[in-house]
Amino acid sequence: MERTVRQAFRKPFTIMTKQSMRAKQRKQTMKLIKRAMPLYLMMLPGILFFLIFKYGPMFGLSIAFMSYDPFAGFRGSEWVGLANFERLFTERIFVDLLWNTLVLSFYDIIFYFPAPIILALLLNEVRVKMFKSTVQTILYTPHFVSWVVIVGITALLFSSQTGVVNQMLMSYGFDRVELMTEPEFFRPVWVLHNIWNGMGWDAIIYLAAISAINPQLYEAARVDGATRFQMMLHITIPSILYLIVIMFILRMAGFMDLSFTHIYLLQNPLNIGVSDVFDTYVYRAGILGGEYSYTSAVGLFKSVVGLVMVICSNYIAKKMGKEGVY
Amino acid sequence: MAVKRSIRKKLFNEDTLFSIFIYTVLCLITATVMLPILYIYGGSFAAHSEFLTRRFFLIPREWTFDAFTYLFSNERFLNSLWNSIVITGVGTFINISLTTLMAYSLSKRWLPGRAYLNFMVLFTILFAGGMIPTYLIVNSLGLINSYWAIWLTSAISPFYLIVMRGLFSNIPKELEEAGRIDGCGEFRLFWNVALPLAKPALATFTIFYLVGHWNSYFEAVLYLHDHSKMPLQVLLRQMIIQNEETLETVDEIAFSPAVPMAAIVITITPLIVIFPFFQKYFNKGFLLGSVKG
């Protein structure tokens, strides 16, 4: 009873404060906005960039539901519903594109993904500082070499007539290796390029995680008489397991996004059966072939699958009690 | 005592074997990574005849700069080299100025609307319109066949922006307040307080953006049509991968493998030279950012 009386007395009072607080807050916000004007001005070019070149294309994706006619323009084109998607899912090329993407992703996870981890584990065992930093510097360097140069060097080394590898093979009586044109070499070459290019760079993050491991763990193990291999197996690897899981999840999130330029540069009419993925198909049929609507639908399909994968992976990462990616 | 010694001896042996294994594997990996680059560097200084007489060599018997003098007297090559420099220079300047300005502003916790703007940035990492709609927008803005298409479509990398925002928000608040008392406006605070403190990060991201522009190939193919506007990477592709007669001449030197090798050397040397210079910043700036970002 007493309580309700008190409440009755209090109520109008609290409402008053809430209202006044809200008004005060609004006033403060207005003041903040005024104060932030120079900041908004500084951000303006960036915001315009995001609106025009990032969000513009997202709204432009609506042409995937149109039969876009470049001459009629965005407004004059006809809406066709899901016709473009129906065409994509019924065409045989869809299965091929999906299959090629999946196989390349699979190769990447089996062969590329462990490479930086192994490299970081090896580098961690090196006690000679000079040797370690030299090896690291050399292994970072390929990350700064463009795909054009990487594919170009491969082409120079393995060109069927003048390439040094094939000349050597022939002089010893072996057959030439048509590395750049035989379809069966496309996937191995692709994944080897990835390893050559990215291994040293991607090892950085694992090395950083390893350097954060408590050194007392190693000391305790040493007292117990563990060999260095045993320490690696029982301390280092379990300690960075969380990072491996996160990197793996991130990799899964990007399984539709293979380095497009790299694939495009390695692609030629002979290996197109194994090298054609969604992006190269979009470029060929869309930009070169002028089928804007249909290829936008292909791109939208790819983006949506990618988005779903990112959300799922982040959910899994959080479920496992680890920090999410975002 | 004897038991202890035998354990220690055994340990010593196993660990030594382990070490030998590790050093061997690392040497092998390093050699494999270096070999193609060394071969290209060596070959670029070799005469044509050397490619015919010797099969594999890393150091030419007789050094010659023919391939380089040939390239540097070739107008087409010089033109694309210049195009690459322009694209990279202006592009990186746009990248860095837009990214730092936006990252600094977004790092202010009191900024009204900050959460919406952050989400706006983050979402573009997760979902993108894709190649065709972007191309159509560039086209409708009339930017096709202009370097602005490349500069503007890649003006900000959302990922670098987010990392940089984290770095700016680590700057102590007291410094900002001190600056404010001294009468600095927001822009002065950004220019005189925040930027000097973020120098290592700025250096790192400048390099990342610069490498991105210098190495980019596809943007040029997609947005540029004019042959005279093409950057080095496009010319390299035509020279080596497509094996086209891009450098018009009938000299013997034009057909020597040294010429494409020299072109590759000219393309990658600037980056390899810059890299160790900036390496000291990587560990400080980038790793800190990526861990906290």
Boltz contact constraints between the chains, C-beta under 6 A:
constraints:
  - contact:
      token1: [A, 29]
      token2: [B, 112]
      max_distance: 6.0
  - contact:
      token1: [A, 32]
      token2: [B, 112]
      max_distance: 6.0
  - contact:
      token1: [A, 33]
      token2: [B, 112]
      max_distance: 6.0
  - contact:
      token1: [A, 36]
      token2: [B, 111]
      max_distance: 6.0
  - contact:
      token1: [A, 38]
      token2: [B, 186]
      max_distance: 6.0
  - contact:
      token1: [A, 38]
      token2: [B, 187]
      max_distance: 6.0
  - contact:
      token1: [A, 39]
      token2: [B, 105]
      max_distance: 6.0
  - contact:
      token1: [A, 39]
      token2: [B, 186]
      max_distance: 6.0
  - contact:
      token1: [A, 42]
      token2: [B, 101]
      max_distance: 6.0
  - contact:
      token1: [A, 42]
      token2: [B, 105]
      max_distance: 6.0
  - contact:
      token1: [A, 43]
      token2: [B, 102]
      max_distance: 6.0
  - contact:
      token1: [A, 43]
      token2: [B, 105]
      max_distance: 6.0
  - contact:
      token1: [A, 45]
      token2: [B, 98]
      max_distance: 6.0
  - contact:
      token1: [A, 46]
      token2: [B, 98]
      max_distance: 6.0
  - contact:
      token1: [A, 46]
      token2: [B, 102]
      max_distance: 6.0
  - contact:
      token1: [A, 46]
      token2: [B, 156]
      max_distance: 6.0
  - contact:
      token1: [A, 49]
      token2: [B, 155]
      max_distance: 6.0
  - contact:
      token1: [A, 49]
      token2: [B, 156]
      max_distance: 6.0
  - contact:
      token1: [A, 50]
      token2: [B, 120]
      max_distance: 6.0
  - contact:
      token1: [A, 53]
      token2: [B, 153]
      max_distance: 6.0
  - contact:
      token1: [A, 54]
      token2: [B, 124]
      max_distance: 6.0
  - contact:
      token1: [A, 56]
      token2: [B, 137]
      max_distance: 6.0
  - contact:
      token1: [A, 57]
      token2: [B, 129]
      max_distance: 6.0
  - contact:
      token1: [A, 57]
      token2: [B, 133]
      max_distance: 6.0
  - contact:
      token1: [A, 57]
      token2: [B, 134]
      max_distance: 6.0
  - contact:
      token1: [A, 57]
      token2: [B, 137]
      max_distance: 6.0
  - contact:
      token1: [A, 58]
      token2: [B, 129]
      max_distance: 6.0
  - contact:
      token1: [A, 60]
      token2: [B, 129]
      max_distance: 6.0
  - contact:
      token1: [A, 60]
      token2: [B, 133]
      max_distance: 6.0
  - contact:
      token1: [A, 60]
      token2: [B, 136]
      max_distance: 6.0
  - contact:
      token1: [A, 60]
      token2: [B, 137]
      max_distance: 6.0
  - contact:
      token1: [A, 61]
      token2: [B, 129]
      max_distance: 6.0
  - contact:
      token1: [A, 61]
      token2: [B, 133]
      max_distance: 6.0
  - contact:
      token1: [A, 122]
      token2: [B, 22]
      max_distance: 6.0
  - contact:
      token1: [A, 122]
      token2: [B, 26]
      max_distance: 6.0
  - contact:
      token1: [A, 125]
      token2: [B, 22]
      max_distance: 6.0
  - contact:
      token1: [A, 135]
      token2: [B, 26]
      max_distance: 6.0
  - contact:
      token1: [A, 135]
      token2: [B, 30]
      max_distance: 6.0
  - contact:
      token1: [A, 138]
      token2: [B, 30]
      max_distance: 6.0
  - contact:
      token1: [A, 138]
      token2: [B, 34]
      max_distance: 6.0
  - contact:
      token1: [A, 139]
      token2: [B, 33]
      max_distance: 6.0
  - contact:
      token1: [A, 141]
      token2: [B, 272]
      max_distance: 6.0
  - contact:
      token1: [A, 144]
      token2: [B, 211]
      max_distance: 6.0
  - contact:
      token1: [A, 144]
      token2: [B, 271]
      max_distance: 6.0
  - contact:
      token1: [A, 144]
      token2: [B, 275]
      max_distance: 6.0
  - contact:
      token1: [A, 145]
      token2: [B, 268]
      max_distance: 6.0
  - contact:
      token1: [A, 146]
      token2: [B, 215]
      max_distance: 6.0
  - contact:
      token1: [A, 146]
      token2: [B, 233]
      max_distance: 6.0
  - contact:
      token1: [A, 148]
      token2: [B, 217]
      max_distance: 6.0
  - contact:
      token1: [A, 148]
      token2: [B, 233]
      max_distance: 6.0
  - contact:
      token1: [A, 148]
      token2: [B, 236]
      max_distance: 6.0
  - contact:
      token1: [A, 148]
      token2: [B, 237]
      max_distance: 6.0
  - contact:
      token1: [A, 149]
      token2: [B, 264]
      max_distance: 6.0
  - contact:
      token1: [A, 149]
      token2: [B, 267]
      max_distance: 6.0
  - contact:
      token1: [A, 149]
      token2: [B, 268]
      max_distance: 6.0
  - contact:
      token1: [A, 151]
      token2: [B, 241]
      max_distance: 6.0
  - contact:
      token1: [A, 152]
      token2: [B, 236]
      max_distance: 6.0
  - contact:
      token1: [A, 152]
      token2: [B, 240]
      max_distance: 6.0
  - contact:
      token1: [A, 152]
      token2: [B, 241]
      max_distance: 6.0
  - contact:
      token1: [A, 153]
      token2: [B, 36]
      max_distance: 6.0
  - contact:
      token1: [A, 153]
      token2: [B, 40]
      max_distance: 6.0
  - contact:
      token1: [A, 155]
      token2: [B, 240]
      max_distance: 6.0
  - contact:
      token1: [A, 155]
      token2: [B, 241]
      max_distance: 6.0
  - contact:
      token1: [A, 164]
      token2: [B, 56]
      max_distance: 6.0
  - contact:
      token1: [A, 167]
      token2: [B, 55]
      max_distance: 6.0
  - contact:
      token1: [A, 168]
      token2: [B, 55]
      max_distance: 6.0
  - contact:
      token1: [A, 208]
      token2: [B, 287]
      max_distance: 6.0
  - contact:
      token1: [A, 227]
      token2: [B, 14]
      max_distance: 6.0
  - contact:
      token1: [A, 227]
      token2: [B, 15]
      max_distance: 6.0
  - contact:
      token1: [A, 228]
      token2: [B, 15]
      max_distance: 6.0
  - contact:
      token1: [A, 228]
      token2: [B, 18]
      max_distance: 6.0
  - contact:
      token1: [A, 229]
      token2: [B, 18]
      max_distance: 6.0
  - contact:
      token1: [A, 261]
      token2: [B, 217]
      max_distance: 6.0
  - contact:
      token1: [A, 261]
      token2: [B, 218]
      max_distance: 6.0
  - contact:
      token1: [A, 282]
      token2: [B, 131]
      max_distance: 6.0
  - contact:
      token1: [A, 286]
      token2: [B, 132]
      max_distance: 6.0
  - contact:
      token1: [A, 292]
      token2: [B, 132]
      max_distance: 6.0
  - contact:
      token1: [A, 295]
      token2: [B, 132]
      max_distance: 6.0
  - contact:
      token1: [A, 296]
      token2: [B, 132]
      max_distance: 6.0
  - contact:
      token1: [A, 299]
      token2: [B, 130]
      max_distance: 6.0
  - contact:
      token1: [A, 299]
      token2: [B, 132]
      max_distance: 6.0
  - contact:
      token1: [A, 303]
      token2: [B, 127]
      max_distance: 6.0
  - contact:
      token1: [A, 303]
      token2: [B, 128]
      max_distance: 6.0
  - contact:
      token1: [A, 303]
      token2: [B, 130]
      max_distance: 6.0
  - contact:
      token1: [A, 307]
      token2: [B, 126]
      max_distance: 6.0
  - contact:
      token1: [A, 307]
      token2: [B, 127]
      max_distance: 6.0
  - contact:
      token1: [A, 310]
      token2: [B, 126]
      max_distance: 6.0
